[in-house]
Amino acid sequence: MSDRQENEEPRQPRNLQGLLNFCTEITAREDTTGPSQLQTMDPERRAFLEEALTSMAVDGVKEMAKAVKSLYSESITMPGEDISKQKEAMAILEEYVDDLNYAMDICQNYLYCQENMLALDIMPVLLLMLDTDEDTQARVKALYAISCVVRDCPKGEAEFLDADGLSYLMRAMQSGVEKLVIKSAFLLTKLVKKKDSNRAVSMGFVEQLLTVLGSEKTDNISREHCTDALRTLALTYPPALAECLRPELNVSQILTSRLDDIKEKEETQEEECYIKEILELMERGSIGDSDESTNR
């Protein structure tokens, strides 16, 4: 081992994995060729070492709280201001939320954290960021945060809808930004599976999804999520299926053409299944309409 390696201080542990790495690193520096010096540790020395280890480990929850607090600075909404501290705070938050040791402090699918985030009145802030931020990446992250707070959280869904969240979602889908299209279609699918199909159809989401699907510029992942959203609408809400049957929308032509392009391609199997299900729903819907007309 070089002098540099011997003198270099180990990184300060942030979590249990870091503490394990720290101990392993220290152990690796010991001279294992000599006789073992292991002996029973007296209580005072044990207490001292436990206190030392505790002081070395960073409290992740406190660090995240500090990072969130710094994001409330007015400079984050003032053009031309130095936001380096806010960027650093976001980097800290990203580091922690990727760590399974802090899974209980992540909002996604965790009702306690979701409701505590909502108590901070965060929804209007995130929606404004999604709609107006000049940084595309910031808009994408804002939509991701909204999705985490809203999904499987009744209070979050209610706040989102009361704030006209579907209009924000529509504009995100119309942005042409791939990640915004994907995330907005994904969240729309989750919402309409429950109770919001009526509002989504009345706002024109069927037409918007078809606009995305009819564009040659739309990538495969966006197509998959938008097709799933259209399938979910048609499956859960009869008026949405009726929209798909409108001749002027050319739904059958758009989907059949796409099906011919991707048929039996492994990377688009999910999309292929969604398209086939929509076409089957449309066929059954057409037969049902014909039967009703005959009965009249």
N, C-alpha and C positions, 0 to 999 in steps of 0.2 A: 504493500500500500504506500502511495506517495505521501510526502509531507503535507501536500495541499489537501489530500483526502483526509489525513489524520487531523488536521487543524480546522477543517471546514465544519461549521455547526450544522446539524441536521435541521431540516425545515420544521418550523413550528407546526404541530399537528392541529388540524381543524376539526377532526372527527375521529370516530373509533378506528377507521381504517388508517387514518394518518398516524394515530397513536401506535397502532400495530407496526406500521412501517418504521416509525421512530425507534421503537424498541428493537426491531430487527436490525436496524442500522447500527445501533449502539452495541448490540451483541456481536455483530460482525467485526467490530473493532477490537474485541477482546482477544487476548493471546490464549488460544485454545490448546497450545502445545504444552503449557505448564500445568501443574496440579490444580485441581478445582478448589476454589476458596469458598464454596457454598456452605452456608451455615444458617441456623435458625435466626430469623430477623426479630429483633426485640420490638415491642409495641411502639416505642417512641420513634424509632427509625422508620417503621412502617407508616406511622401517621405522617411523618415528615415527607416521605416519598409520595404518599397519596395526595397530600396538599400540593406538592410541587407539580405532579402530573395534572392535577385539576387546574392549576393556574396556567399551565402551558397550553391546554386545549382551549380553542376558541369556542365561545358560546354562539352556535350558528343562529339560533332564534334571535338573539340580541343583535347580531351583525345584520341579519335581514331586516329587522325593525329599523335600524339606523339607516340602512340603504333606502328603504321605503320612505322614511321621513325626509331624506335629502331630495327625493323626487318631487316633493311638494313646493320646492323653491319657485318663486315667481319667474326666475330666469328661464324656466323650462318653456314658458309661453311667450317670452319676449324675444323678438328677432334680433340677432346680432350679439346676444349675451353669451358669455362663456358657460358652456354646459358640460365641461369636462368632468365635474364632480357627479353629475347625473349619469354620464356615460359609465363612469367607474362604478356607480351604484348598481346600474343595470348588469354590469359584468359580474359583480358580486352575487346578485340575485340569481343570475343564470348558473353560476358555479354551484350554488347551494341547491337549487331546485333540481339539478341533475343528479344529486346525491341521494341515494335511497335512505340514508340515515335520517334525512329530513323530509321523508315522504309525508309524514303527518302534517307538515307545514305547507304543503302544496295544495292549492285550492281545487284543482280539478277532481270532480267526483267525490269531494269530501265536504259534506254539508256544513259542518261546524266552521270550517275556514271560509267557505263560500259566503255564509251569512255574516261573518265578521268583516269580510271585504266589502260586502254591500253596505254594512253599517258605516263605512268610511265615505259613503256617497260616491263610489268610484265609477258607477255606470255612466253618468253624464260625461265624465272626464274621458273615459275610454271611447265613447261614441263620438265625441268631438275630435279626438285624435284620429279615429278611423276615417272620419269624413274630411278632415282639413289638413292633417299633418303633411308637410312638404316631403318628408322622408318616407319613401315607400316601405322600407323595412319597419319603421315605427308603426305604420298603419297595419301592416301584417301582424305585428306583435300585439297591437291593440285588439285586433279581431280575435286572435288566439286567446287573449286574456278574457275577452267577453265570453267566448265559447266555454272556457273553463269555469267561469262564474255562473253561467246560465244553465248548462246541461245538468240534468237530474237535480235541479234546485228550484222548487216551485216559486220561491220568493224572487230568485234571480230571473226566471222566465217572466214573472209578472212585471218586474221593473223594466226589463228589456222591452216588452210589448207596450207598456204604458208610456215609455219614452219614444214610441214609434220606431222601435228597433228594426222592424222589417223594412222600413224605408231606407235605413242605413245599409241594411244587408243588400237591398236591391242595387243601391249605388255602388257598393263594393263589387257586386257581380258584373256591373256594367263598366267597371274601371278598365278591363282588359289586362289587369295585372294577374298573372297566372295564380300566384299563391292566394290572392284575395278571392278570386273566382272559386278556387278549390275549397277554401275555408268557409266561404259564405254558402256554397252549395251543401257542404257537410253539415253546417249548423241548421240550415233550412230543413234538411232531411230529418234531423233530430227533433226539430220543433213540430213539424207537420205530422209526425208519427203520433203525436199526442192530441193536439186540439186546435192547431192554428191553420188547418188546411183552408178553411173558409176565407180567412183574411188574405192568405197568400195567393189564392186564386183570384180574388177580387182586385188585388193589386197588380195582377198581370205577370205573376212569376212563371206561369206556363209558357207564355210568349217569350219571356226573357230567357228561360232555359233553352227554348228552341232556337233562339237567336244565337246563343253560344254554341249549341250543337250544330247549327247550320253553317258556322264559319270555318273556313279552311285553316285559319290561323290557330284554332283551338287545339291544345296539346292533348295527349291521351289521358293524362291523369284528370285534367279538368273535365274531359268528356265523361269519364267514368263516374265522377261525383255528380255531375249535372244530370246524367242519365238516371242515376239512382234517385236523385231528388224528384225527377219527373215521374219515375215509376212509383215512388212513395205517394206522391200527390194523386196519381191516377188510381192507385190501389185503395187509398183511404178515404177519398172524397169523390163521389159520383160527378159533381159539376166539373172537377178537374179532368176526368175522363171524357166528359162531354166536350170540353175545350179541345182535347186531343183529336176529337172526331170532326172538328170544323174543317171543311175541305180547303179553305184558304190558307190554313197553317201548314199544309203539306207534311204533316207529321209522319205518315206512313212512308212517304217518299224519302224523307230525310233519314229515318231510322233504317229503312231497307237498304238504302245506298251505303250507309255506314256499316251495316251488317255484312254486306258483300265485301267490303274492304278489310274487315278484321276477322272474318270467319276462320275459326280453327287456329287462330294465333294465340299462343300460350299467354303472352303478356297482356292480352285484352279479353281474357275469358270472363271476368266479372262483368265487364261492359256488355259483352255479347249476351250473357244471361239476362241482364237488365233489359236490353232491347227486345229480346224474344218475349219476355214477360209483358212488356208494354204492348207489343203487337198482338199478343194473345188477348189481353184485356180489351184492346180496341176492336178486335174481331168479335168478341162476345158482346161488346157494347153495341156494335153495328147490328148484330142479329137481334138483340133486345129491342132496339129502336124499330127494326122492321116488323117485329111481332106486334109491338104496340100500335104501329100504323095500320096493320092488317085488322087488329081487333076493333079499331075505331070505325 
